[in-house]
Amino acid sequence: MIIEAFSLTELGVFVGSIFASLGGLIYSFSKSRCTTIQCCCMKCERDVPIISAEELMPIPSSAPPPP
């Protein structure tokens, strides 16, 4: 098996893609409301903070208000 030479740009794109994927995975874990997370043979149990009604932001609708 012969490994072809690669440029520094190709290496940078590869490493950047790996870090972006890991960052997206960590971001989705942090926004999750799950108390137990299992991924890639790893398991994490955590306390999820309770969000009060005052902390929730209303989601604006794209429809115009009724007349």
PDB file of N, CA, C and O in Angstrom:
ATOM      1  N   MET A   1       0.849  -1.179   0.000  1.00  0.00           N
ATOM      2  CA  MET A   1       0.000   0.000   0.000  1.00  0.00           C
ATOM      3  C   MET A   1       0.892   1.239   0.000  1.00  0.00           C
ATOM      4  O   MET A   1       1.740   1.405   0.877  1.00  0.00           O
ATOM      5  N   ILE A   2       0.695   2.092  -0.976  1.00  0.00           N
ATOM      6  CA  ILE A   2       1.504   3.293  -1.120  1.00  0.00           C
ATOM      7  C   ILE A   2       0.648   4.506  -0.763  1.00  0.00           C
ATOM      8  O   ILE A   2      -0.457   4.673  -1.279  1.00  0.00           O
ATOM      9  N   ILE A   3       1.162   5.333   0.108  1.00  0.00           N
ATOM     10  CA  ILE A   3       0.474   6.572   0.490  1.00  0.00           C
ATOM     11  C   ILE A   3       1.021   7.686  -0.380  1.00  0.00           C
ATOM     12  O   ILE A   3       2.229   7.911  -0.443  1.00  0.00           O
ATOM     13  N   GLU A   4       0.121   8.374  -1.043  1.00  0.00           N
ATOM     14  CA  GLU A   4       0.534   9.471  -1.916  1.00  0.00           C
ATOM     15  C   GLU A   4       0.870  10.700  -1.080  1.00  0.00           C
ATOM     16  O   GLU A   4       0.351  10.890   0.020  1.00  0.00           O
ATOM     17  N   ALA A   5       1.739  11.513  -1.623  1.00  0.00           N
ATOM     18  CA  ALA A   5       2.101  12.759  -0.952  1.00  0.00           C
ATOM     19  C   ALA A   5       0.904  13.707  -0.962  1.00  0.00           C
ATOM     20  O   ALA A   5       0.093  13.681  -1.888  1.00  0.00           O
ATOM     21  N   PHE A   6       0.799  14.530   0.054  1.00  0.00           N
ATOM     22  CA  PHE A   6      -0.283  15.505   0.126  1.00  0.00           C
ATOM     23  C   PHE A   6       0.309  16.863   0.473  1.00  0.00           C
ATOM     24  O   PHE A   6       1.406  16.969   1.023  1.00  0.00           O
ATOM     25  N   SER A   7      -0.446  17.890   0.137  1.00  0.00           N
ATOM     26  CA  SER A   7       0.046  19.242   0.394  1.00  0.00           C
ATOM     27  C   SER A   7      -0.395  19.713   1.776  1.00  0.00           C
ATOM     28  O   SER A   7      -1.242  19.101   2.427  1.00  0.00           O
ATOM     29  N   LEU A   8       0.194  20.791   2.189  1.00  0.00           N
ATOM     30  CA  LEU A   8      -0.158  21.376   3.479  1.00  0.00           C
ATOM     31  C   LEU A   8      -1.612  21.852   3.481  1.00  0.00           C
ATOM     32  O   LEU A   8      -2.278  21.801   4.515  1.00  0.00           O
ATOM     33  N   THR A   9      -2.097  22.303   2.352  1.00  0.00           N
ATOM     34  CA  THR A   9      -3.493  22.739   2.245  1.00  0.00           C
ATOM     35  C   THR A   9      -4.439  21.568   2.455  1.00  0.00           C
ATOM     36  O   THR A   9      -5.430  21.692   3.174  1.00  0.00           O
ATOM     37  N   GLU A  10      -4.144  20.437   1.837  1.00  0.00           N
ATOM     38  CA  GLU A  10      -4.985  19.255   2.006  1.00  0.00           C
ATOM     39  C   GLU A  10      -4.984  18.767   3.448  1.00  0.00           C
ATOM     40  O   GLU A  10      -6.021  18.360   3.971  1.00  0.00           O
ATOM     41  N   LEU A  11      -3.837  18.808   4.082  1.00  0.00           N
ATOM     42  CA  LEU A  11      -3.753  18.424   5.493  1.00  0.00           C
ATOM     43  C   LEU A  11      -4.569  19.382   6.357  1.00  0.00           C
ATOM     44  O   LEU A  11      -5.260  18.948   7.280  1.00  0.00           O
ATOM     45  N   GLY A  12      -4.496  20.669   6.068  1.00  0.00           N
ATOM     46  CA  GLY A  12      -5.262  21.662   6.822  1.00  0.00           C
ATOM     47  C   GLY A  12      -6.756  21.467   6.678  1.00  0.00           C
ATOM     48  O   GLY A  12      -7.505  21.602   7.645  1.00  0.00           O
ATOM     49  N   VAL A  13      -7.192  21.146   5.460  1.00  0.00           N
ATOM     50  CA  VAL A  13      -8.624  20.896   5.233  1.00  0.00           C
ATOM     51  C   VAL A  13      -9.069  19.657   6.001  1.00  0.00           C
ATOM     52  O   VAL A  13     -10.144  19.653   6.601  1.00  0.00           O
ATOM     53  N   PHE A  14      -8.260  18.618   5.988  1.00  0.00           N
ATOM     54  CA  PHE A  14      -8.598  17.390   6.703  1.00  0.00           C
ATOM     55  C   PHE A  14      -8.687  17.629   8.212  1.00  0.00           C
ATOM     56  O   PHE A  14      -9.663  17.236   8.851  1.00  0.00           O
ATOM     57  N   VAL A  15      -7.683  18.263   8.767  1.00  0.00           N
ATOM     58  CA  VAL A  15      -7.669  18.530  10.216  1.00  0.00           C
ATOM     59  C   VAL A  15      -8.810  19.477  10.585  1.00  0.00           C
ATOM     60  O   VAL A  15      -9.462  19.281  11.611  1.00  0.00           O
ATOM     61  N   GLY A  16      -9.061  20.493   9.770  1.00  0.00           N
ATOM     62  CA  GLY A  16     -10.163  21.420  10.031  1.00  0.00           C
ATOM     63  C   GLY A  16     -11.509  20.724  10.001  1.00  0.00           C
ATOM     64  O   GLY A  16     -12.388  21.031  10.806  1.00  0.00           O
ATOM     65  N   SER A  17     -11.675  19.786   9.075  1.00  0.00           N
ATOM     66  CA  SER A  17     -12.933  19.032   8.992  1.00  0.00           C
ATOM     67  C   SER A  17     -13.142  18.168  10.230  1.00  0.00           C
ATOM     68  O   SER A  17     -14.257  18.071  10.741  1.00  0.00           O
ATOM     69  N   ILE A  18     -12.084  17.546  10.706  1.00  0.00           N
ATOM     70  CA  ILE A  18     -12.189  16.716  11.913  1.00  0.00           C
ATOM     71  C   ILE A  18     -12.586  17.569  13.114  1.00  0.00           C
ATOM     72  O   ILE A  18     -13.480  17.198  13.875  1.00  0.00           O
ATOM     73  N   PHE A  19     -11.919  18.716  13.283  1.00  0.00           N
ATOM     74  CA  PHE A  19     -12.241  19.583  14.420  1.00  0.00           C
ATOM     75  C   PHE A  19     -13.644  20.171  14.308  1.00  0.00           C
ATOM     76  O   PHE A  19     -14.329  20.324  15.319  1.00  0.00           O
ATOM     77  N   ALA A  20     -14.078  20.501  13.099  1.00  0.00           N
ATOM     78  CA  ALA A  20     -15.433  21.028  12.911  1.00  0.00           C
ATOM     79  C   ALA A  20     -16.472  19.966  13.258  1.00  0.00           C
ATOM     80  O   ALA A  20     -17.495  20.272  13.869  1.00  0.00           O
ATOM     81  N   SER A  21     -16.214  18.733  12.873  1.00  0.00           N
ATOM     82  CA  SER A  21     -17.136  17.643  13.199  1.00  0.00           C
ATOM     83  C   SER A  21     -17.208  17.409  14.705  1.00  0.00           C
ATOM     84  O   SER A  21     -18.292  17.246  15.264  1.00  0.00           O
ATOM     85  N   LEU A  22     -16.056  17.395  15.351  1.00  0.00           N
ATOM     86  CA  LEU A  22     -16.040  17.223  16.815  1.00  0.00           C
ATOM     87  C   LEU A  22     -16.720  18.402  17.514  1.00  0.00           C
ATOM     88  O   LEU A  22     -17.439  18.213  18.495  1.00  0.00           O
ATOM     89  N   GLY A  23     -16.495  19.604  17.014  1.00  0.00           N
ATOM     90  CA  GLY A  23     -17.141  20.781  17.595  1.00  0.00           C
ATOM     91  C   GLY A  23     -18.653  20.723  17.463  1.00  0.00           C
ATOM     92  O   GLY A  23     -19.372  21.077  18.397  1.00  0.00           O
ATOM     93  N   GLY A  24     -19.141  20.278  16.308  1.00  0.00           N
ATOM     94  CA  GLY A  24     -20.583  20.129  16.111  1.00  0.00           C
ATOM     95  C   GLY A  24     -21.178  19.083  17.025  1.00  0.00           C
ATOM     96  O   GLY A  24     -22.283  19.260  17.537  1.00  0.00           O
ATOM     97  N   LEU A  25     -20.461  17.999  17.237  1.00  0.00           N
ATOM     98  CA  LEU A  25     -20.926  16.946  18.138  1.00  0.00           C
ATOM     99  C   LEU A  25     -20.985  17.442  19.581  1.00  0.00           C
ATOM    100  O   LEU A  25     -21.960  17.185  20.287  1.00  0.00           O
ATOM    101  N   ILE A  26     -19.962  18.140  20.011  1.00  0.00           N
ATOM    102  CA  ILE A  26     -19.936  18.685  21.372  1.00  0.00           C
ATOM    103  C   ILE A  26     -21.023  19.739  21.550  1.00  0.00           C
ATOM    104  O   ILE A  26     -21.655  19.803  22.604  1.00  0.00           O
ATOM    105  N   TYR A  27     -21.247  20.566  20.531  1.00  0.00           N
ATOM    106  CA  TYR A  27     -22.298  21.590  20.598  1.00  0.00           C
ATOM    107  C   TYR A  27     -23.674  20.935  20.737  1.00  0.00           C
ATOM    108  O   TYR A  27     -24.495  21.382  21.537  1.00  0.00           O
ATOM    109  N   SER A  28     -23.926  19.878  19.962  1.00  0.00           N
ATOM    110  CA  SER A  28     -25.225  19.213  20.057  1.00  0.00           C
ATOM    111  C   SER A  28     -25.408  18.538  21.414  1.00  0.00           C
ATOM    112  O   SER A  28     -26.523  18.485  21.932  1.00  0.00           O
ATOM    113  N   PHE A  29     -24.321  18.019  21.997  1.00  0.00           N
ATOM    114  CA  PHE A  29     -24.406  17.451  23.342  1.00  0.00           C
ATOM    115  C   PHE A  29     -24.728  18.529  24.371  1.00  0.00           C
ATOM    116  O   PHE A  29     -25.510  18.298  25.293  1.00  0.00           O
ATOM    117  N   SER A  30     -24.131  19.694  24.216  1.00  0.00           N
ATOM    118  CA  SER A  30     -24.353  20.749  25.211  1.00  0.00           C
ATOM    119  C   SER A  30     -25.772  21.303  25.142  1.00  0.00           C
ATOM    120  O   SER A  30     -26.304  21.747  26.159  1.00  0.00           O
ATOM    121  N   LYS A  31     -26.395  21.288  23.962  1.00  0.00           N
ATOM    122  CA  LYS A  31     -27.765  21.787  23.816  1.00  0.00           C
ATOM    123  C   LYS A  31     -28.811  20.719  24.117  1.00  0.00           C
ATOM    124  O   LYS A  31     -30.001  21.023  24.209  1.00  0.00           O
ATOM    125  N   SER A  32     -28.377  19.482  24.268  1.00  0.00           N
ATOM    126  CA  SER A  32     -29.285  18.374  24.507  1.00  0.00           C
ATOM    127  C   SER A  32     -29.895  18.460  25.906  1.00  0.00           C
ATOM    128  O   SER A  32     -29.267  18.969  26.834  1.00  0.00           O
ATOM    129  N   ARG A  33     -31.100  17.968  26.046  1.00  0.00           N
ATOM    130  CA  ARG A  33     -31.766  17.923  27.350  1.00  0.00           C
ATOM    131  C   ARG A  33     -31.685  16.518  27.949  1.00  0.00           C
ATOM    132  O   ARG A  33     -32.329  16.236  28.960  1.00  0.00           O
ATOM    133  N   CYS A  34     -30.905  15.648  27.335  1.00  0.00           N
ATOM    134  CA  CYS A  34     -30.769  14.269  27.813  1.00  0.00           C
ATOM    135  C   CYS A  34     -29.877  14.217  29.050  1.00  0.00           C
ATOM    136  O   CYS A  34     -28.909  14.970  29.165  1.00  0.00           O
ATOM    137  N   THR A  35     -30.214  13.329  29.963  1.00  0.00           N
ATOM    138  CA  THR A  35     -29.384  13.164  31.155  1.00  0.00           C
ATOM    139  C   THR A  35     -28.302  12.106  30.939  1.00  0.00           C
ATOM    140  O   THR A  35     -27.261  12.146  31.596  1.00  0.00           O
ATOM    141  N   THR A  36     -28.535  11.164  30.027  1.00  0.00           N
ATOM    142  CA  THR A  36     -27.544  10.137  29.698  1.00  0.00           C
ATOM    143  C   THR A  36     -27.268  10.197  28.205  1.00  0.00           C
ATOM    144  O   THR A  36     -28.190  10.108  27.395  1.00  0.00           O
ATOM    145  N   ILE A  37     -26.004  10.349  27.841  1.00  0.00           N
ATOM    146  CA  ILE A  37     -25.598  10.423  26.444  1.00  0.00           C
ATOM    147  C   ILE A  37     -24.616   9.297  26.174  1.00  0.00           C
ATOM    148  O   ILE A  37     -23.638   9.137  26.904  1.00  0.00           O
ATOM    149  N   GLN A  38     -24.872   8.509  25.122  1.00  0.00           N
ATOM    150  CA  GLN A  38     -23.974   7.432  24.716  1.00  0.00           C
ATOM    151  C   GLN A  38     -23.606   7.644  23.259  1.00  0.00           C
ATOM    152  O   GLN A  38     -24.483   7.786  22.406  1.00  0.00           O
ATOM    153  N   CYS A  39     -22.305   7.666  22.971  1.00  0.00           N
ATOM    154  CA  CYS A  39     -21.833   7.858  21.606  1.00  0.00           C
ATOM    155  C   CYS A  39     -20.430   7.272  21.490  1.00  0.00           C
ATOM    156  O   CYS A  39     -19.572   7.532  22.333  1.00  0.00           O
ATOM    157  N   CYS A  40     -20.200   6.484  20.447  1.00  0.00           N
ATOM    158  CA  CYS A  40     -18.872   5.935  20.157  1.00  0.00           C
ATOM    159  C   CYS A  40     -18.256   5.232  21.367  1.00  0.00           C
ATOM    160  O   CYS A  40     -17.112   5.508  21.730  1.00  0.00           O
ATOM    161  N   CYS A  41     -18.995   4.346  21.978  1.00  0.00           N
ATOM    162  CA  CYS A  41     -18.524   3.566  23.134  1.00  0.00           C
ATOM    163  C   CYS A  41     -18.206   4.424  24.351  1.00  0.00           C
ATOM    164  O   CYS A  41     -17.480   3.975  25.239  1.00  0.00           O
ATOM    165  N   MET A  42     -18.721   5.629  24.415  1.00  0.00           N
ATOM    166  CA  MET A  42     -18.539   6.499  25.582  1.00  0.00           C
ATOM    167  C   MET A  42     -19.911   6.777  26.176  1.00  0.00           C
ATOM    168  O   MET A  42     -20.904   6.856  25.452  1.00  0.00           O
ATOM    169  N   LYS A  43     -19.965   6.924  27.485  1.00  0.00           N
ATOM    170  CA  LYS A  43     -21.227   7.184  28.169  1.00  0.00           C
ATOM    171  C   LYS A  43     -21.023   8.332  29.147  1.00  0.00           C
ATOM    172  O   LYS A  43     -20.027   8.372  29.869  1.00  0.00           O
ATOM    173  N   CYS A  44     -21.965   9.261  29.169  1.00  0.00           N
ATOM    174  CA  CYS A  44     -21.883  10.426  30.046  1.00  0.00           C
ATOM    175  C   CYS A  44     -23.241  10.621  30.711  1.00  0.00           C
ATOM    176  O   CYS A  44     -24.262  10.712  30.029  1.00  0.00           O
ATOM    177  N   GLU A  45     -23.256  10.683  32.027  1.00  0.00           N
ATOM    178  CA  GLU A  45     -24.467  11.016  32.765  1.00  0.00           C
ATOM    179  C   GLU A  45     -24.260  12.385  33.384  1.00  0.00           C
ATOM    180  O   GLU A  45     -23.234  12.640  34.014  1.00  0.00           O
ATOM    181  N   ARG A  46     -25.240  13.273  33.205  1.00  0.00           N
ATOM    182  CA  ARG A  46     -25.074  14.644  33.670  1.00  0.00           C
ATOM    183  C   ARG A  46     -26.382  15.194  34.201  1.00  0.00           C
ATOM    184  O   ARG A  46     -27.462  14.672  33.925  1.00  0.00           O
ATOM    185  N   ASP A  47     -26.253  16.259  34.970  1.00  0.00           N
ATOM    186  CA  ASP A  47     -27.421  16.982  35.472  1.00  0.00           C
ATOM    187  C   ASP A  47     -27.784  18.055  34.460  1.00  0.00           C
ATOM    188  O   ASP A  47     -26.929  18.826  34.025  1.00  0.00           O
ATOM    189  N   VAL A  48     -29.051  18.101  34.091  1.00  0.00           N
ATOM    190  CA  VAL A  48     -29.524  19.089  33.127  1.00  0.00           C
ATOM    191  C   VAL A  48     -30.176  20.225  33.910  1.00  0.00           C
ATOM    192  O   VAL A  48     -31.085  19.976  34.702  1.00  0.00           O
ATOM    193  N   PRO A  49     -29.729  21.471  33.707  1.00  0.00           N
ATOM    194  CA  PRO A  49     -30.346  22.586  34.442  1.00  0.00           C
ATOM    195  C   PRO A  49     -31.797  22.780  34.040  1.00  0.00           C
ATOM    196  O   PRO A  49     -32.170  22.604  32.880  1.00  0.00           O
ATOM    197  N   ILE A  50     -32.602  23.144  35.018  1.00  0.00           N
ATOM    198  CA  ILE A  50     -34.022  23.399  34.786  1.00  0.00           C
ATOM    199  C   ILE A  50     -34.180  24.831  34.286  1.00  0.00           C
ATOM    200  O   ILE A  50     -33.656  25.770  34.884  1.00  0.00           O
ATOM    201  N   ILE A  51     -34.903  24.985  33.190  1.00  0.00           N
ATOM    202  CA  ILE A  51     -35.120  26.308  32.609  1.00  0.00           C
ATOM    203  C   ILE A  51     -36.496  26.801  33.055  1.00  0.00           C
ATOM    204  O   ILE A  51     -37.506  26.124  32.865  1.00  0.00           O
ATOM    205  N   SER A  52     -36.514  27.984  33.647  1.00  0.00           N
ATOM    206  CA  SER A  52     -37.785  28.551  34.098  1.00  0.00           C
ATOM    207  C   SER A  52     -38.493  29.222  32.924  1.00  0.00           C
ATOM    208  O   SER A  52     -37.899  29.442  31.869  1.00  0.00           O
ATOM    209  N   ALA A  53     -39.764  29.542  33.122  1.00  0.00           N
ATOM    210  CA  ALA A  53     -40.556  30.163  32.065  1.00  0.00           C
ATOM    211  C   ALA A  53     -40.014  31.545  31.701  1.00  0.00           C
ATOM    212  O   ALA A  53     -40.153  31.977  30.557  1.00  0.00           O
ATOM    213  N   GLU A  54     -39.397  32.246  32.660  1.00  0.00           N
ATOM    214  CA  GLU A  54     -38.855  33.576  32.385  1.00  0.00           C
ATOM    215  C   GLU A  54     -37.629  33.503  31.477  1.00  0.00           C
ATOM    216  O   GLU A  54     -37.354  34.436  30.722  1.00  0.00           O
ATOM    217  N   GLU A  55     -36.901  32.399  31.552  1.00  0.00           N
ATOM    218  CA  GLU A  55     -35.692  32.256  30.752  1.00  0.00           C
ATOM    219  C   GLU A  55     -35.975  31.850  29.307  1.00  0.00           C
ATOM    220  O   GLU A  55     -35.138  32.046  28.426  1.00  0.00           O
ATOM    221  N   LEU A  56     -37.160  31.283  29.070  1.00  0.00           N
ATOM    222  CA  LEU A  56     -37.503  30.873  27.719  1.00  0.00           C
ATOM    223  C   LEU A  56     -37.806  32.088  26.859  1.00  0.00           C
ATOM    224  O   LEU A  56     -38.513  33.001  27.285  1.00  0.00           O
ATOM    225  N   MET A  57     -37.275  32.095  25.666  1.00  0.00           N
ATOM    226  CA  MET A  57     -37.536  33.203  24.743  1.00  0.00           C
ATOM    227  C   MET A  57     -38.636  32.781  23.781  1.00  0.00           C
ATOM    228  O   MET A  57     -38.621  31.651  23.292  1.00  0.00           O
ATOM    229  N   PRO A  58     -39.578  33.652  23.502  1.00  0.00           N
ATOM    230  CA  PRO A  58     -40.624  33.283  22.537  1.00  0.00           C
ATOM    231  C   PRO A  58     -40.028  33.184  21.135  1.00  0.00           C
ATOM    232  O   PRO A  58     -39.128  33.938  20.766  1.00  0.00           O
ATOM    233  N   ILE A  59     -40.547  32.249  20.378  1.00  0.00           N
ATOM    234  CA  ILE A  59     -40.091  32.065  18.999  1.00  0.00           C
ATOM    235  C   ILE A  59     -40.995  32.900  18.099  1.00  0.00           C
ATOM    236  O   ILE A  59     -42.203  32.668  18.049  1.00  0.00           O
ATOM    237  N   PRO A  60     -40.422  33.871  17.387  1.00  0.00           N
ATOM    238  CA  PRO A  60     -41.260  34.699  16.514  1.00  0.00           C
ATOM    239  C   PRO A  60     -41.779  33.871  15.339  1.00  0.00           C
ATOM    240  O   PRO A  60     -41.043  33.076  14.753  1.00  0.00           O
ATOM    241  N   SER A  61     -43.036  34.064  15.008  1.00  0.00           N
ATOM    242  CA  SER A  61     -43.595  33.329  13.874  1.00  0.00           C
ATOM    243  C   SER A  61     -43.387  34.135  12.605  1.00  0.00           C
ATOM    244  O   SER A  61     -43.287  35.361  12.640  1.00  0.00           O
ATOM    245  N   SER A  62     -43.323  33.436  11.495  1.00  0.00           N
ATOM    246  CA  SER A  62     -43.123  34.126  10.222  1.00  0.00           C
ATOM    247  C   SER A  62     -44.439  34.612   9.638  1.00  0.00           C
ATOM    248  O   SER A  62     -44.450  35.407   8.698  1.00  0.00           O
ATOM    249  N   ALA A  63     -45.554  34.133  10.196  1.00  0.00           N
ATOM    250  CA  ALA A  63     -46.868  34.549   9.699  1.00  0.00           C
ATOM    251  C   ALA A  63     -47.216  35.927  10.268  1.00  0.00           C
ATOM    252  O   ALA A  63     -46.847  36.243  11.399  1.00  0.00           O
ATOM    253  N   PRO A  64     -47.915  36.735   9.497  1.00  0.00           N
ATOM    254  CA  PRO A  64     -48.333  38.049  10.008  1.00  0.00           C
ATOM    255  C   PRO A  64     -49.370  37.890  11.119  1.00  0.00           C
ATOM    256  O   PRO A  64     -50.111  36.908  11.144  1.00  0.00           O
ATOM    257  N   PRO A  65     -49.421  38.852  12.032  1.00  0.00           N
ATOM    258  CA  PRO A  65     -50.408  38.754  13.127  1.00  0.00           C
ATOM    259  C   PRO A  65     -51.823  38.814  12.582  1.00  0.00           C
ATOM    260  O   PRO A  65     -52.069  39.437  11.549  1.00  0.00           O
ATOM    261  N   PRO A  66     -52.753  38.167  13.274  1.00  0.00           N
ATOM    262  CA  PRO A  66     -54.149  38.190  12.801  1.00  0.00           C
ATOM    263  C   PRO A  66     -54.732  39.596  12.908  1.00  0.00           C
ATOM    264  O   PRO A  66     -54.358  40.357  13.800  1.00  0.00           O
ATOM    265  N   PRO A  67     -55.646  39.944  12.000  1.00  0.00           N
ATOM    266  CA  PRO A  67     -56.240  41.318  12.023  1.00  0.00           C
ATOM    267  C   PRO A  67     -57.176  41.528  13.176  1.00  0.00           C
ATOM    268  O   PRO A  67     -57.740  42.612  13.324  1.00  0.00           O
TER     269      PRO A  67
END
